[in-house]
Amino acid sequence: MALADDLRDHVSEHRTGLLYDLVFAVVWVAAMTALHGVLAGPQWAYYLLLAAGIPAYFAFQFSLAAVPE
C-alpha cells in the first residue's frame, strides 16, 4: 500500500496545480480543435497548433508564478 499512500499524498499536496494543468490542457485542446474546425486547415497545422500548447503551458505557468499573492 506504500505506492497508493505516496500517490494519495502527492495528489493532496499538489491538488490545485494538477487542477490548473488539467483545465489548461482541456481548454487548449478544445480551443485548437474548434479553431481548426472553423478554418478547415491541413492536418499538419492542427498538430502544430496542439504542439504550440507546450510553450503556451510554460508561459501560463510563468504568468501564474509572476502574480503577486
URFENJO-V817798 format. One record per backbone hydrogen bond with DSSP energy under -1.0 kcal/mol. CO is the residue of the C=O (numbers start at 1). NH is the residue of the N-H. E is the energy in kcal/mol with one decimal. If there is no record, write none. Layout:
BEGIN
CO_NH_E, CO_NH_E
END
This chain:
BEGIN
1_5_-2.4, 2_6_-2.6, 3_7_-2.5, 4_8_-2.4, 5_9_-2.4, 6_10_-2.5, 7_11_-2.5, 8_12_-2.2, 9_13_-2.0, 10_14_-2.0, 14_18_-2.6, 15_19_-2.1, 16_20_-2.4, 17_21_-2.3, 18_22_-2.3, 19_23_-2.7, 20_24_-2.6, 21_25_-2.4, 22_26_-2.5, 23_27_-2.6, 24_28_-2.8, 25_29_-2.4, 26_30_-2.4, 27_31_-2.8, 28_32_-2.7, 29_33_-2.2, 30_34_-2.4, 31_35_-2.6, 32_36_-2.4, 33_37_-2.2, 34_38_-2.3, 35_39_-2.5, 36_40_-1.9, 42_46_-1.3, 43_47_-2.0, 44_48_-2.0, 45_49_-2.4, 46_50_-2.2, 47_51_-2.5, 48_52_-1.7, 50_53_-1.3, 51_54_-1.6, 52_56_-1.7, 53_57_-2.4, 54_58_-1.8, 55_59_-2.2, 56_60_-2.3, 57_61_-2.5, 58_62_-2.3, 59_63_-2.3, 60_64_-2.1, 61_65_-2.0, 62_66_-1.6
END
